[in-house]
Amino acid sequence: MSTENKKGGISVEAEHIFPIIKKWLYSDKEIFLREIVSNAVDAETKLKRLVSLGEVRDISTSDLAVTVALDKELGTVTVTDNGIGMTAEEVEKYICSIALSGALDFIKEYEGEGSDGKSGIIGHFGLGFYSAFMVADKVEVFTKSYKDAPAVYWVCDSAGSYEMSECDREERGTEIVMHIGDEGKEYLDANALRGILEKYCSFLPVPVYFKGGCDCDHHHEEGKCDCDHDHGEEHECECEKPINDVSPLWQKSASECTDEEYTAFYRKVFSDWREPLLTVHINADYPLNFKGILYFPRRESEFENTEGQIKLYYNQMFVADNIREVIPEHLLMLRGVLDCPELPLNVSRSYLQNNTYVKKIAAHITKKVADKLVSMKENQREKYESIWQDVKTFAEYSCMCDPKFFDRAGDAMLLPICGGGFKTLDEYLEAAKEKHENTVYYAGDEQVQAQYVSMYRKQGIEVALLDRFVDTQFIQLLENKKSGVKFVRVDADVAGALKGESENAAASEALISLFKEASGKEKLNLKLENLLDSTIPAILNISEESRRMDDMMKMYATINGGEERPSFTEETLCININNPMAAALAAKTEFDEGDKLVARQLYGLSALSQRRLDAKELEAFLADSYALLNRITEK
């Protein structure tokens, strides 16, 4: 093709497309730098591929790099690569005709049979290139192909008129000079450009250098900074250091990564000084073909914001921040990076919401997170237990939201044990076979219900601690999934292991009336029990079913902001006839004022060991306590 001076107009399918490009091509103008740099990286990647295939010989790929240079005086931003370059015919095809993709043509020709489908090609020469006109009034291109062809100069103004001719460029590769217009003046600031590069290009597979943002004004001799400042012998100018890590952690296999590397990567990407709780490394091959690293972030309190953050990449090029659509809803607290080359570079949220591939990614993430919990439970039990209280709520919630997650990870859920330690449900039930088969006793508040916990532990019965909102719903799921298993709170019933062998007598009507009056509860149930622990005169029980219903109504009221309904729980006061004082009171048929005071005190102590007293109950209990002390003093 002749490369004599040639003039023409950009070939487009729609009239007046340049004004549309300039204003509406992308929602953020800063994307122009991502697009131009991604094209430069593609040029390097294509050259590497051709060399690896033996299509190109006698060319070294060890020095491939992309440079972004700022010249404030000239008002230009220049992106230079030493990749594949272009011939005049290729400039005509890929630059002069908007929306043709050089990347697609290259992949079609060189990524056929025998390829793993992971070309690493990022951009789309054509429309992406024209993003430069969102900030530039004029764009110049100097390019020389790796082939034996003349170098080409191409220049185009913001009206779409271009000129193309031969030039005397000797170096292989492409240099794109963007003359920034009035609408893009903000991008002549070094900090702004560096920030954009660090945002989008921090993990590109080719070194990316930024020049024009340091004090030395990129004057160097023999590789050393030649600025006026005394930096010491080991000073390295910012111009000489790439802004990116060409081999991000997610490109490695999990076996090659250490815990220290995972933590360092997490802190770098998310600016969180804390160590993550656990890491899930994903390397999915065909047909999904995506990689990533996900983290459970550490929280300082239960009330800390639990919203996660997922960064989406496309062949190591940053695409979007906080993409929720690729993560299952029940795992939205995760932080991480996902590199998905099967998604389009300019992905939209509506596309993600309706894409089958995205749904498969979410399902695979669910599987990998579940497998990670199982693996830690089986192979890193001590570490797993150390983080369980932080992971517990999320894991249980995921089990309730996704049956497949429960099927894979249900057996990895741990029960915290009052007094310390953890057990899986199967481990707890195995230890309980002799004393309370298929029954799990638990406390909702280890401190408030300490007396009950102590009673059970004295008889060798372990008590689980289920003290969070989600626990009530989770144990119902376990009861449905595990046939015959029942969860009973320690204050709901008196376990058979806590009772003596003698049969209990029925409470007299007089005794029942005494305690109904003492408690102020007409519907109070009364039982005489023979407890093994003789130090406890009475305990208060509340039906498990009615209490769960009350908990559920409280939760709905909290979530929906409605008024809390009155409680319908059924209370049963158990008088321990193995306690001398309680037995003496139960044997009476008539009661004086002293007996009534003792009954009120017994009920108050029982209620206090089961729950927190309200203001009215506490006032009455304290008054009775003082009265009882006065009686003792008087005697």
ROPATI-110830 format. One record per residue (C-alpha): x negated, y negated, z negated. Coordinates in steps of 0.25 Angstrom, whole numbers, plus 5000, padded with zeros to 4 digits. Example, Ala and Ser with C-alpha at 12.3 -4.5 7.8 and 13.67 -1.06 7.14 Angstrom:
% residues 2
atom u:4951&v:5018&w:4969 $
atom u:4945&v:5004&w:4971 $
//
This chain:
% residues 635
atom u:5000&v:5000&w:5000 $
atom u:4995&v:4986&w:5003 $
atom u:4991&v:4978&w:4991 $
atom u:4991&v:4964&w:4998 $
atom u:4998&v:4953&w:4991 $
atom u:5013&v:4957&w:4991 $
atom u:5025&v:4949&w:4986 $
atom u:5039&v:4954&w:4983 $
atom u:5050&v:4955&w:4972 $
atom u:5052&v:4966&w:4962 $
atom u:5061&v:4977&w:4967 $
atom u:5073&v:4978&w:4958 $
atom u:5086&v:4985&w:4958 $
atom u:5094&v:4973&w:4952 $
atom u:5093&v:4959&w:4955 $
atom u:5087&v:4949&w:4945 $
atom u:5081&v:4960&w:4936 $
atom u:5069&v:4952&w:4932 $
atom u:5077&v:4942&w:4923 $
atom u:5084&v:4955&w:4917 $
atom u:5070&v:4961&w:4914 $
atom u:5065&v:4948&w:4908 $
atom u:5077&v:4947&w:4898 $
atom u:5083&v:4960&w:4896 $
atom u:5073&v:4972&w:4899 $
atom u:5071&v:4974&w:4884 $
atom u:5077&v:4969&w:4872 $
atom u:5063&v:4966&w:4866 $
atom u:5054&v:4958&w:4875 $
atom u:5042&v:4964&w:4867 $
atom u:5045&v:4977&w:4875 $
atom u:5037&v:4972&w:4887 $
atom u:5024&v:4975&w:4880 $
atom u:5028&v:4989&w:4877 $
atom u:5032&v:4992&w:4891 $
atom u:5020&v:4986&w:4898 $
atom u:5011&v:4993&w:4888 $
atom u:5018&v:5006&w:4890 $
atom u:5016&v:5005&w:4905 $
atom u:5001&v:5003&w:4902 $
atom u:5001&v:5016&w:4893 $
atom u:5008&v:5023&w:4904 $
atom u:4997&v:5019&w:4914 $
atom u:4987&v:5025&w:4904 $
atom u:4995&v:5038&w:4902 $
atom u:4997&v:5040&w:4917 $
atom u:4982&v:5039&w:4919 $
atom u:4980&v:5049&w:4908 $
atom u:4990&v:5059&w:4914 $
atom u:4983&v:5058&w:4928 $
atom u:4970&v:5060&w:4922 $
atom u:4974&v:5072&w:4914 $
atom u:4981&v:5078&w:4927 $
atom u:4968&v:5076&w:4935 $
atom u:4975&v:5067&w:4944 $
atom u:4965&v:5056&w:4940 $
atom u:4950&v:5059&w:4938 $
atom u:4938&v:5050&w:4934 $
atom u:4947&v:5041&w:4925 $
atom u:4945&v:5041&w:4910 $
atom u:4957&v:5039&w:4901 $
atom u:4949&v:5037&w:4888 $
atom u:4950&v:5022&w:4889 $
atom u:4965&v:5020&w:4893 $
atom u:4971&v:5009&w:4885 $
atom u:4981&v:4998&w:4886 $
atom u:4978&v:4983&w:4883 $
atom u:4988&v:4972&w:4879 $
atom u:4981&v:4958&w:4880 $
atom u:4987&v:4945&w:4876 $
atom u:4982&v:4932&w:4882 $
atom u:4989&v:4920&w:4875 $
atom u:4982&v:4910&w:4884 $
atom u:4987&v:4916&w:4897 $
atom u:5000&v:4920&w:4891 $
atom u:4998&v:4935&w:4895 $
atom u:5000&v:4949&w:4889 $
atom u:4992&v:4959&w:4897 $
atom u:4993&v:4974&w:4897 $
atom u:4982&v:4982&w:4903 $
atom u:4980&v:4997&w:4905 $
atom u:4969&v:5006&w:4912 $
atom u:4979&v:5017&w:4916 $
atom u:4984&v:5022&w:4929 $
atom u:4986&v:5008&w:4936 $
atom u:4995&v:5006&w:4948 $
atom u:4993&v:5005&w:4963 $
atom u:5000&v:4994&w:4971 $
atom u:5010&v:5005&w:4975 $
atom u:5013&v:5008&w:4961 $
atom u:5014&v:4993&w:4957 $
atom u:5024&v:4992&w:4968 $
atom u:5032&v:5004&w:4963 $
atom u:5032&v:5003&w:4948 $
atom u:5030&v:4987&w:4946 $
atom u:5038&v:4981&w:4958 $
atom u:5050&v:4990&w:4957 $
atom u:5057&v:4989&w:4943 $
atom u:5062&v:5001&w:4936 $
atom u:5053&v:5012&w:4943 $
atom u:5045&v:5020&w:4933 $
atom u:5031&v:5023&w:4935 $
atom u:5031&v:5032&w:4923 $
atom u:5042&v:5041&w:4929 $
atom u:5035&v:5042&w:4942 $
atom u:5022&v:5046&w:4935 $
atom u:5028&v:5056&w:4926 $
atom u:5036&v:5062&w:4938 $
atom u:5023&v:5064&w:4945 $
atom u:5013&v:5068&w:4934 $
atom u:5022&v:5074&w:4923 $
atom u:5028&v:5086&w:4930 $
atom u:5026&v:5101&w:4927 $
atom u:5016&v:5104&w:4917 $
atom u:5018&v:5091&w:4909 $
atom u:5023&v:5091&w:4895 $
atom u:5032&v:5080&w:4898 $
atom u:5025&v:5070&w:4889 $
atom u:5019&v:5060&w:4899 $
atom u:5017&v:5049&w:4889 $
atom u:5022&v:5039&w:4899 $
atom u:5029&v:5028&w:4892 $
atom u:5034&v:5017&w:4901 $
atom u:5041&v:5015&w:4914 $
atom u:5034&v:5006&w:4924 $
atom u:5044&v:4997&w:4930 $
atom u:5054&v:4991&w:4921 $
atom u:5045&v:4992&w:4909 $
atom u:5035&v:4984&w:4916 $
atom u:5044&v:4973&w:4919 $
atom u:5047&v:4971&w:4904 $
atom u:5034&v:4962&w:4905 $
atom u:5043&v:4951&w:4911 $
atom u:5051&v:4950&w:4899 $
atom u:5040&v:4942&w:4893 $
atom u:5031&v:4938&w:4906 $
atom u:5033&v:4928&w:4917 $
atom u:5023&v:4935&w:4925 $
atom u:5016&v:4949&w:4925 $
atom u:5003&v:4953&w:4932 $
atom u:4999&v:4967&w:4934 $
atom u:4985&v:4971&w:4938 $
atom u:4984&v:4986&w:4941 $
atom u:4974&v:4996&w:4947 $
atom u:4978&v:5011&w:4949 $
atom u:4969&v:5023&w:4945 $
atom u:4970&v:5026&w:4960 $
atom u:4961&v:5020&w:4970 $
atom u:4970&v:5008&w:4973 $
atom u:4968&v:4993&w:4973 $
atom u:4972&v:4986&w:4960 $
atom u:4985&v:4979&w:4960 $
atom u:4990&v:4965&w:4955 $
atom u:5005&v:4963&w:4953 $
atom u:5011&v:4950&w:4947 $
atom u:5026&v:4947&w:4945 $
atom u:5033&v:4935&w:4939 $
atom u:5046&v:4935&w:4931 $
atom u:5054&v:4933&w:4943 $
atom u:5050&v:4946&w:4949 $
atom u:5041&v:4942&w:4960 $
atom u:5028&v:4949&w:4961 $
atom u:5015&v:4950&w:4969 $
atom u:5006&v:4962&w:4970 $
atom u:4992&v:4962&w:4976 $
atom u:4978&v:4969&w:4974 $
atom u:4969&v:4965&w:4963 $
atom u:4955&v:4967&w:4959 $
atom u:4958&v:4975&w:4946 $
atom u:4947&v:4986&w:4944 $
atom u:4952&v:4993&w:4932 $
atom u:4962&v:5004&w:4932 $
atom u:4975&v:5001&w:4925 $
atom u:4985&v:4990&w:4924 $
atom u:4985&v:4976&w:4918 $
atom u:4999&v:4969&w:4916 $
atom u:4998&v:4954&w:4913 $
atom u:5011&v:4948&w:4907 $
atom u:5011&v:4933&w:4908 $
atom u:5021&v:4930&w:4896 $
atom u:5032&v:4920&w:4899 $
atom u:5039&v:4910&w:4889 $
atom u:5049&v:4921&w:4885 $
atom u:5037&v:4930&w:4880 $
atom u:5028&v:4920&w:4873 $
atom u:5029&v:4928&w:4860 $
atom u:5022&v:4939&w:4866 $
atom u:5009&v:4931&w:4868 $
atom u:5007&v:4932&w:4853 $
atom u:4997&v:4943&w:4849 $
atom u:5004&v:4948&w:4837 $
atom u:5017&v:4949&w:4844 $
atom u:5010&v:4958&w:4855 $
atom u:5002&v:4966&w:4845 $
atom u:5015&v:4969&w:4838 $
atom u:5022&v:4974&w:4850 $
atom u:5011&v:4983&w:4854 $
atom u:5010&v:4989&w:4840 $
atom u:5025&v:4991&w:4840 $
atom u:5026&v:4998&w:4853 $
atom u:5012&v:5003&w:4857 $
atom u:5006&v:5008&w:4843 $
atom u:5006&v:5022&w:4848 $
atom u:5004&v:5022&w:4863 $
atom u:4995&v:5033&w:4868 $
atom u:4985&v:5023&w:4875 $
atom u:4977&v:5013&w:4867 $
atom u:4983&v:4999&w:4867 $
atom u:4975&v:4987&w:4864 $
atom u:4980&v:4973&w:4862 $
atom u:4971&v:4961&w:4865 $
atom u:4973&v:4946&w:4863 $
atom u:4977&v:4947&w:4848 $
atom u:4964&v:4946&w:4840 $
atom u:4955&v:4935&w:4836 $
atom u:4944&v:4939&w:4846 $
atom u:4953&v:4936&w:4858 $
atom u:4948&v:4949&w:4863 $
atom u:4933&v:4944&w:4866 $
atom u:4924&v:4957&w:4864 $
atom u:4910&v:4961&w:4866 $
atom u:4905&v:4975&w:4865 $
atom u:4919&v:4980&w:4859 $
atom u:4918&v:4970&w:4848 $
atom u:4926&v:4959&w:4844 $
atom u:4920&v:4945&w:4848 $
atom u:4929&v:4936&w:4839 $
atom u:4924&v:4926&w:4830 $
atom u:4928&v:4933&w:4817 $
atom u:4918&v:4942&w:4809 $
atom u:4925&v:4955&w:4808 $
atom u:4913&v:4964&w:4804 $
atom u:4906&v:4974&w:4812 $
atom u:4918&v:4984&w:4812 $
atom u:4928&v:4974&w:4817 $
atom u:4937&v:4979&w:4829 $
atom u:4945&v:4969&w:4836 $
atom u:4960&v:4971&w:4837 $
atom u:4958&v:4971&w:4852 $
atom u:4950&v:4983&w:4852 $
atom u:4960&v:4992&w:4844 $
atom u:4972&v:4998&w:4851 $
atom u:4985&v:4995&w:4844 $
atom u:4990&v:5009&w:4845 $
atom u:4988&v:5023&w:4841 $
atom u:4987&v:5031&w:4853 $
atom u:4990&v:5044&w:4846 $
atom u:5001&v:5042&w:4836 $
atom u:5004&v:5053&w:4826 $
atom u:5016&v:5058&w:4832 $
atom u:5008&v:5062&w:4844 $
atom u:5001&v:5072&w:4836 $
atom u:5006&v:5086&w:4831 $
atom u:5010&v:5086&w:4816 $
atom u:4999&v:5096&w:4813 $
atom u:4989&v:5085&w:4817 $
atom u:4994&v:5074&w:4808 $
atom u:4991&v:5072&w:4793 $
atom u:5000&v:5067&w:4782 $
atom u:4991&v:5055&w:4782 $
atom u:4993&v:5052&w:4796 $
atom u:5008&v:5053&w:4795 $
atom u:5008&v:5043&w:4784 $
atom u:4999&v:5033&w:4791 $
atom u:5007&v:5034&w:4803 $
atom u:5020&v:5032&w:4795 $
atom u:5014&v:5019&w:4788 $
atom u:5009&v:5014&w:4801 $
atom u:5022&v:5015&w:4809 $
atom u:5032&v:5011&w:4798 $
atom u:5023&v:5002&w:4789 $
atom u:5027&v:5010&w:4777 $
atom u:5016&v:5012&w:4766 $
atom u:5023&v:5024&w:4760 $
atom u:5020&v:5038&w:4764 $
atom u:5032&v:5045&w:4771 $
atom u:5039&v:5057&w:4764 $
atom u:5037&v:5066&w:4776 $
atom u:5034&v:5067&w:4791 $
atom u:5040&v:5074&w:4802 $
atom u:5032&v:5075&w:4815 $
atom u:5039&v:5078&w:4827 $
atom u:5034&v:5083&w:4840 $
atom u:5045&v:5088&w:4849 $
atom u:5042&v:5094&w:4862 $
atom u:5051&v:5097&w:4874 $
atom u:5063&v:5094&w:4876 $
atom u:5063&v:5083&w:4865 $
atom u:5048&v:5078&w:4867 $
atom u:5047&v:5068&w:4856 $
atom u:5037&v:5066&w:4844 $
atom u:5038&v:5058&w:4831 $
atom u:5035&v:5057&w:4817 $
atom u:5046&v:5055&w:4807 $
atom u:5044&v:5051&w:4792 $
atom u:5053&v:5051&w:4780 $
atom u:5049&v:5038&w:4773 $
atom u:5047&v:5037&w:4759 $
atom u:5057&v:5028&w:4751 $
atom u:5054&v:5021&w:4738 $
atom u:5069&v:5022&w:4733 $
atom u:5082&v:5028&w:4737 $
atom u:5087&v:5015&w:4741 $
atom u:5076&v:5011&w:4751 $
atom u:5080&v:5010&w:4765 $
atom u:5081&v:5023&w:4771 $
atom u:5082&v:5019&w:4786 $
atom u:5071&v:5025&w:4794 $
atom u:5063&v:5021&w:4807 $
atom u:5061&v:5028&w:4819 $
atom u:5051&v:5023&w:4830 $
atom u:5053&v:5028&w:4844 $
atom u:5042&v:5029&w:4854 $
atom u:5041&v:5033&w:4868 $
atom u:5027&v:5040&w:4872 $
atom u:5021&v:5032&w:4860 $
atom u:5027&v:5019&w:4864 $
atom u:5036&v:5013&w:4854 $
atom u:5051&v:5012&w:4859 $
atom u:5060&v:5008&w:4847 $
atom u:5060&v:5006&w:4832 $
atom u:5070&v:5013&w:4822 $
atom u:5077&v:5022&w:4832 $
atom u:5087&v:5029&w:4824 $
atom u:5094&v:5037&w:4835 $
atom u:5083&v:5047&w:4836 $
atom u:5084&v:5051&w:4821 $
atom u:5095&v:5059&w:4815 $
atom u:5104&v:5049&w:4807 $
atom u:5101&v:5057&w:4794 $
atom u:5086&v:5055&w:4796 $
atom u:5086&v:5040&w:4799 $
atom u:5077&v:5038&w:4787 $
atom u:5065&v:5043&w:4795 $
atom u:5054&v:5035&w:4800 $
atom u:5046&v:5039&w:4812 $
atom u:5042&v:5038&w:4826 $
atom u:5047&v:5046&w:4838 $
atom u:5041&v:5047&w:4851 $
atom u:5051&v:5051&w:4862 $
atom u:5046&v:5050&w:4876 $
atom u:5059&v:5056&w:4881 $
atom u:5067&v:5043&w:4877 $
atom u:5066&v:5031&w:4886 $
atom u:5056&v:5020&w:4882 $
atom u:5067&v:5010&w:4882 $
atom u:5077&v:5018&w:4874 $
atom u:5090&v:5012&w:4868 $
atom u:5098&v:5016&w:4856 $
atom u:5110&v:5019&w:4864 $
atom u:5101&v:5029&w:4872 $
atom u:5096&v:5035&w:4859 $
atom u:5110&v:5037&w:4853 $
atom u:5115&v:5045&w:4865 $
atom u:5103&v:5053&w:4870 $
atom u:5103&v:5068&w:4868 $
atom u:5087&v:5068&w:4867 $
atom u:5088&v:5058&w:4855 $
atom u:5098&v:5068&w:4848 $
atom u:5088&v:5079&w:4850 $
atom u:5077&v:5071&w:4844 $
atom u:5086&v:5068&w:4832 $
atom u:5089&v:5083&w:4831 $
atom u:5074&v:5087&w:4832 $
atom u:5070&v:5076&w:4821 $
atom u:5081&v:5082&w:4812 $
atom u:5075&v:5096&w:4814 $
atom u:5060&v:5091&w:4812 $
atom u:5064&v:5084&w:4799 $
atom u:5071&v:5096&w:4793 $
atom u:5060&v:5105&w:4797 $
atom u:5050&v:5095&w:4790 $
atom u:5058&v:5096&w:4777 $
atom u:5058&v:5111&w:4778 $
atom u:5043&v:5112&w:4781 $
atom u:5040&v:5103&w:4769 $
atom u:5048&v:5111&w:4760 $
atom u:5042&v:5124&w:4764 $
atom u:5027&v:5119&w:4766 $
atom u:5026&v:5106&w:4758 $
atom u:5035&v:5109&w:4746 $
atom u:5028&v:5100&w:4736 $
atom u:5027&v:5088&w:4746 $
atom u:5042&v:5091&w:4750 $
atom u:5046&v:5090&w:4736 $
atom u:5039&v:5077&w:4733 $
atom u:5047&v:5070&w:4744 $
atom u:5060&v:5077&w:4743 $
atom u:5067&v:5067&w:4735 $
atom u:5064&v:5056&w:4745 $
atom u:5068&v:5065&w:4757 $
atom u:5080&v:5072&w:4750 $
atom u:5091&v:5063&w:4753 $
atom u:5088&v:5062&w:4768 $
atom u:5086&v:5077&w:4769 $
atom u:5099&v:5080&w:4762 $
atom u:5106&v:5070&w:4770 $
atom u:5101&v:5076&w:4783 $
atom u:5105&v:5089&w:4779 $
atom u:5120&v:5084&w:4777 $
atom u:5119&v:5076&w:4790 $
atom u:5113&v:5087&w:4799 $
atom u:5117&v:5102&w:4798 $
atom u:5104&v:5105&w:4806 $
atom u:5095&v:5098&w:4797 $
atom u:5101&v:5105&w:4785 $
atom u:5100&v:5119&w:4792 $
atom u:5085&v:5116&w:4794 $
atom u:5081&v:5108&w:4781 $
atom u:5092&v:5112&w:4771 $
atom u:5083&v:5122&w:4764 $
atom u:5073&v:5111&w:4762 $
atom u:5082&v:5102&w:4754 $
atom u:5076&v:5102&w:4739 $
atom u:5084&v:5101&w:4726 $
atom u:5077&v:5092&w:4716 $
atom u:5077&v:5099&w:4703 $
atom u:5079&v:5091&w:4690 $
atom u:5066&v:5091&w:4682 $
atom u:5058&v:5092&w:4695 $
atom u:5055&v:5100&w:4707 $
atom u:5064&v:5104&w:4719 $
atom u:5070&v:5116&w:4725 $
atom u:5077&v:5120&w:4738 $
atom u:5092&v:5124&w:4736 $
atom u:5088&v:5139&w:4739 $
atom u:5076&v:5138&w:4729 $
atom u:5086&v:5132&w:4718 $
atom u:5096&v:5143&w:4721 $
atom u:5086&v:5154&w:4720 $
atom u:5082&v:5150&w:4706 $
atom u:5096&v:5148&w:4702 $
atom u:5101&v:5162&w:4706 $
atom u:5102&v:5168&w:4692 $
atom u:5108&v:5156&w:4684 $
atom u:5116&v:5149&w:4694 $
atom u:5117&v:5155&w:4707 $
atom u:5120&v:5146&w:4719 $
atom u:5122&v:5134&w:4710 $
atom u:5113&v:5122&w:4710 $
atom u:5114&v:5113&w:4698 $
atom u:5110&v:5099&w:4700 $
atom u:5110&v:5085&w:4693 $
atom u:5114&v:5072&w:4699 $
atom u:5106&v:5064&w:4689 $
atom u:5095&v:5071&w:4682 $
atom u:5094&v:5060&w:4671 $
atom u:5109&v:5058&w:4668 $
atom u:5112&v:5074&w:4669 $
atom u:5099&v:5077&w:4661 $
atom u:5107&v:5085&w:4650 $
atom u:5113&v:5094&w:4661 $
atom u:5100&v:5096&w:4668 $
atom u:5093&v:5100&w:4655 $
atom u:5104&v:5110&w:4652 $
atom u:5102&v:5117&w:4665 $
atom u:5087&v:5117&w:4664 $
atom u:5087&v:5123&w:4650 $
atom u:5094&v:5135&w:4657 $
atom u:5084&v:5136&w:4668 $
atom u:5094&v:5130&w:4678 $
atom u:5087&v:5120&w:4688 $
atom u:5095&v:5107&w:4691 $
atom u:5094&v:5100&w:4705 $
atom u:5094&v:5085&w:4705 $
atom u:5104&v:5080&w:4716 $
atom u:5105&v:5065&w:4713 $
atom u:5107&v:5058&w:4726 $
atom u:5120&v:5054&w:4734 $
atom u:5117&v:5064&w:4745 $
atom u:5115&v:5076&w:4736 $
atom u:5130&v:5077&w:4733 $
atom u:5133&v:5079&w:4748 $
atom u:5120&v:5087&w:4750 $
atom u:5124&v:5098&w:4740 $
atom u:5137&v:5099&w:4746 $
atom u:5130&v:5102&w:4759 $
atom u:5122&v:5113&w:4752 $
atom u:5134&v:5119&w:4746 $
atom u:5140&v:5120&w:4760 $
atom u:5128&v:5126&w:4766 $
atom u:5124&v:5135&w:4755 $
atom u:5135&v:5145&w:4752 $
atom u:5138&v:5147&w:4737 $
atom u:5129&v:5136&w:4732 $
atom u:5135&v:5126&w:4723 $
atom u:5128&v:5113&w:4717 $
atom u:5133&v:5109&w:4703 $
atom u:5129&v:5097&w:4696 $
atom u:5124&v:5100&w:4681 $
atom u:5135&v:5092&w:4675 $
atom u:5146&v:5099&w:4684 $
atom u:5147&v:5112&w:4676 $
atom u:5140&v:5121&w:4666 $
atom u:5132&v:5131&w:4672 $
atom u:5133&v:5145&w:4667 $
atom u:5118&v:5145&w:4663 $
atom u:5121&v:5134&w:4653 $
atom u:5132&v:5142&w:4646 $
atom u:5131&v:5152&w:4635 $
atom u:5137&v:5166&w:4636 $
atom u:5149&v:5164&w:4626 $
atom u:5162&v:5160&w:4632 $
atom u:5167&v:5146&w:4630 $
atom u:5180&v:5142&w:4622 $
atom u:5190&v:5133&w:4628 $
atom u:5190&v:5119&w:4622 $
atom u:5202&v:5115&w:4613 $
atom u:5212&v:5105&w:4617 $
atom u:5208&v:5096&w:4605 $
atom u:5193&v:5096&w:4610 $
atom u:5198&v:5093&w:4624 $
atom u:5206&v:5081&w:4619 $
atom u:5195&v:5077&w:4611 $
atom u:5185&v:5075&w:4622 $
atom u:5195&v:5070&w:4632 $
atom u:5197&v:5058&w:4622 $
atom u:5182&v:5057&w:4620 $
atom u:5179&v:5056&w:4634 $
atom u:5191&v:5048&w:4638 $
atom u:5194&v:5058&w:4650 $
atom u:5207&v:5065&w:4650 $
atom u:5203&v:5074&w:4661 $
atom u:5190&v:5079&w:4654 $
atom u:5188&v:5094&w:4654 $
atom u:5182&v:5101&w:4642 $
atom u:5175&v:5114&w:4641 $
atom u:5167&v:5121&w:4630 $
atom u:5154&v:5127&w:4635 $
atom u:5144&v:5136&w:4628 $
atom u:5131&v:5129&w:4633 $
atom u:5118&v:5136&w:4631 $
atom u:5112&v:5122&w:4627 $
atom u:5117&v:5119&w:4613 $
atom u:5112&v:5105&w:4612 $
atom u:5122&v:5100&w:4622 $
atom u:5136&v:5098&w:4616 $
atom u:5143&v:5094&w:4629 $
atom u:5141&v:5092&w:4643 $
atom u:5150&v:5085&w:4654 $
atom u:5153&v:5092&w:4667 $
atom u:5159&v:5086&w:4680 $
atom u:5165&v:5095&w:4691 $
atom u:5155&v:5096&w:4703 $
atom u:5166&v:5094&w:4713 $
atom u:5172&v:5082&w:4707 $
atom u:5159&v:5075&w:4704 $
atom u:5155&v:5077&w:4719 $
atom u:5168&v:5071&w:4724 $
atom u:5165&v:5059&w:4715 $
atom u:5151&v:5058&w:4720 $
atom u:5156&v:5058&w:4734 $
atom u:5166&v:5047&w:4731 $
atom u:5156&v:5039&w:4725 $
atom u:5147&v:5041&w:4737 $
atom u:5158&v:5037&w:4747 $
atom u:5161&v:5024&w:4738 $
atom u:5146&v:5020&w:4738 $
atom u:5145&v:5022&w:4753 $
atom u:5158&v:5016&w:4757 $
atom u:5158&v:5005&w:4747 $
atom u:5171&v:5009&w:4741 $
atom u:5176&v:5010&w:4727 $
atom u:5171&v:5022&w:4719 $
atom u:5183&v:5031&w:4715 $
atom u:5186&v:5036&w:4701 $
atom u:5179&v:5049&w:4697 $
atom u:5187&v:5062&w:4698 $
atom u:5177&v:5071&w:4691 $
atom u:5181&v:5081&w:4681 $
atom u:5173&v:5081&w:4668 $
atom u:5171&v:5093&w:4659 $
atom u:5165&v:5091&w:4645 $
atom u:5158&v:5104&w:4641 $
atom u:5157&v:5106&w:4626 $
atom u:5145&v:5115&w:4622 $
atom u:5150&v:5124&w:4611 $
atom u:5136&v:5129&w:4609 $
atom u:5133&v:5115&w:4603 $
atom u:5136&v:5115&w:4588 $
atom u:5142&v:5101&w:4588 $
atom u:5150&v:5103&w:4601 $
atom u:5155&v:5116&w:4596 $
atom u:5160&v:5110&w:4583 $
atom u:5167&v:5099&w:4590 $
atom u:5174&v:5109&w:4600 $
atom u:5178&v:5118&w:4588 $
atom u:5187&v:5107&w:4581 $
atom u:5201&v:5105&w:4584 $
atom u:5203&v:5092&w:4577 $
atom u:5193&v:5080&w:4579 $
atom u:5190&v:5067&w:4571 $
atom u:5184&v:5054&w:4575 $
atom u:5170&v:5059&w:4574 $
atom u:5174&v:5071&w:4583 $
atom u:5179&v:5061&w:4593 $
atom u:5166&v:5053&w:4593 $
atom u:5158&v:5066&w:4595 $
atom u:5167&v:5070&w:4607 $
atom u:5165&v:5056&w:4613 $
atom u:5150&v:5057&w:4611 $
atom u:5150&v:5071&w:4617 $
atom u:5157&v:5067&w:4629 $
atom u:5149&v:5054&w:4631 $
atom u:5136&v:5062&w:4629 $
atom u:5141&v:5072&w:4640 $
atom u:5145&v:5061&w:4649 $
atom u:5131&v:5054&w:4647 $
atom u:5124&v:5067&w:4651 $
atom u:5132&v:5068&w:4664 $
atom u:5133&v:5054&w:4669 $
atom u:5131&v:5040&w:4666 $
atom u:5141&v:5034&w:4657 $
atom u:5149&v:5022&w:4662 $
atom u:5149&v:5009&w:4653 $
atom u:5162&v:5012&w:4646 $
atom u:5157&v:5027&w:4643 $
atom u:5144&v:5022&w:4638 $
atom u:5150&v:5012&w:4629 $
atom u:5159&v:5022&w:4622 $
atom u:5147&v:5032&w:4621 $
atom u:5138&v:5022&w:4615 $
atom u:5149&v:5018&w:4605 $
atom u:5151&v:5033&w:4601 $
atom u:5136&v:5035&w:4600 $
atom u:5135&v:5023&w:4590 $
atom u:5147&v:5028&w:4582 $
atom u:5141&v:5042&w:4581 $
atom u:5128&v:5037&w:4576 $
atom u:5135&v:5028&w:4566 $
atom u:5142&v:5041&w:4560 $
atom u:5129&v:5048&w:4559 $
atom u:5123&v:5036&w:4552 $
atom u:5135&v:5035&w:4542 $
atom u:5133&v:5049&w:4538 $
//
